[in-house]
Amino acid sequence: MTKRAIPLIAIVLLAALLFMAGCTTQPSVTGENATPTVADISLLVYSGAGLKKPMSEIGEAFTDKYGINIEYTFAGSGTLITQMELSRKGDAFIPGGTPDYRIAREKGLVGEPGYVAYHVPVIAVGKGNPHNITSVDDFARPGLKIALGGVNSTAIGRAGDKLFRAHGIHDAVEANVVLRAPTINEVVVAMNMGTADAALLTMDQINPEKMDMIGLPPEDSLALIVPIGATTFTTQPEAAQMFVEFVASEEGKAIFVKHGFPAYPDPAYAGIEP
């Protein structure tokens, strides 16, 4: 073998090795045919503002467990439904109660729900109850300052409006309203700052340092079941359903309980139906 032939043979062998290596390497796929990895998936969840604390923690737990990122839009349920209807984007919806979920479903925005916890409205009064408020009928007492959630934007605002009408005190209560808030969070702020004498809040929102809580009698119960479901327009239905099932799982419900919500189902609220 000549000295000139040796380099030529080496080149041929190197080319063959490179060709074989190329055959064992999977080609990268880009563009529309690419399959996203878990790390690429991000879900957009529409959540009632009053659920922010448990849902934020649930989002972190879900990401830690599955590696799927969760982004939230927190607002009043009415606002969220409008956003979903206009944008047709997002993956899951969890409002403060089933009435709002029913509205979204009638609009074709969401599918079959799972049930997570109970949103239990109570009367919130200043610490020590300086105005001696004992029932919702006292909300009609002249001179009181009442803070309520918006009728068209919050589940509790809508439920309270119905209750006041049933008691025949709607107009008198409305005359005392100093705040109709787009979310329940603003009502909490008003009670914490003392700019309102009483409000309808949910038990998970009561600040024991600033407020006392008065339960509503069974005949006035405004308890709502918190539902969650995937949107009908999600582009990631499997991941969206994973999140829905996680929120409605025992692990998800335990986080709600940690933040003051009774978990669904609960015999104490057996009369409350979705």
HELIX and SHEET records of a PDB file:
HELIX    1   1 ALA A    5  THR A   24  1                                  20    
HELIX    2   2 GLY A   31  ASN A   33  5                                   3    
HELIX    3   3 VAL A   38  ASP A   40  5                                   3    
HELIX    4   4 ALA A   49  LEU A   51  5                                   3    
HELIX    5   5 LYS A   52  TYR A   66  1                                  15    
HELIX    6   6 SER A   77  SER A   87  1                                  11    
HELIX    7   7 THR A   98  GLU A  106  1                                   9    
HELIX    8   8 VAL A  136  ALA A  140  5                                   5    
HELIX    9   9 ALA A  155  ALA A  166  1                                  12    
HELIX   10  10 HIS A  170  ASN A  176  1                                   7    
HELIX   11  11 ILE A  184  MET A  193  1                                  10    
HELIX   12  12 MET A  203  GLN A  205  5                                   3    
HELIX   13  13 PRO A  218  ASP A  220  5                                   3    
HELIX   14  14 PRO A  237  VAL A  247  1                                  11    
HELIX   15  15 GLU A  250  LYS A  258  1                                   9    
HELIX   16  16 PRO A  267  TYR A  269  5                                   3    
SHEET    1   A 5 ASN A  69  ALA A  75  0                                        
SHEET    2   A 5 SER A  42  GLY A  48  1                                        
SHEET    3   A 5 ALA A  92  ILE A  94  1                                        
SHEET    4   A 5 LEU A 224  ALA A 230 -1                                        
SHEET    5   A 5 GLY A 114  HIS A 119 -1                                        
SHEET    1   B 5 VAL A 177  ALA A 181  0                                        
SHEET    2   B 5 ILE A 146  GLY A 149  1                                        
SHEET    3   B 5 ALA A 198  THR A 202  1                                        
SHEET    4   B 5 PRO A 121  GLY A 126 -1                                        
SHEET    5   B 5 MET A 211  ILE A 214 -1                                        
END                                                                             
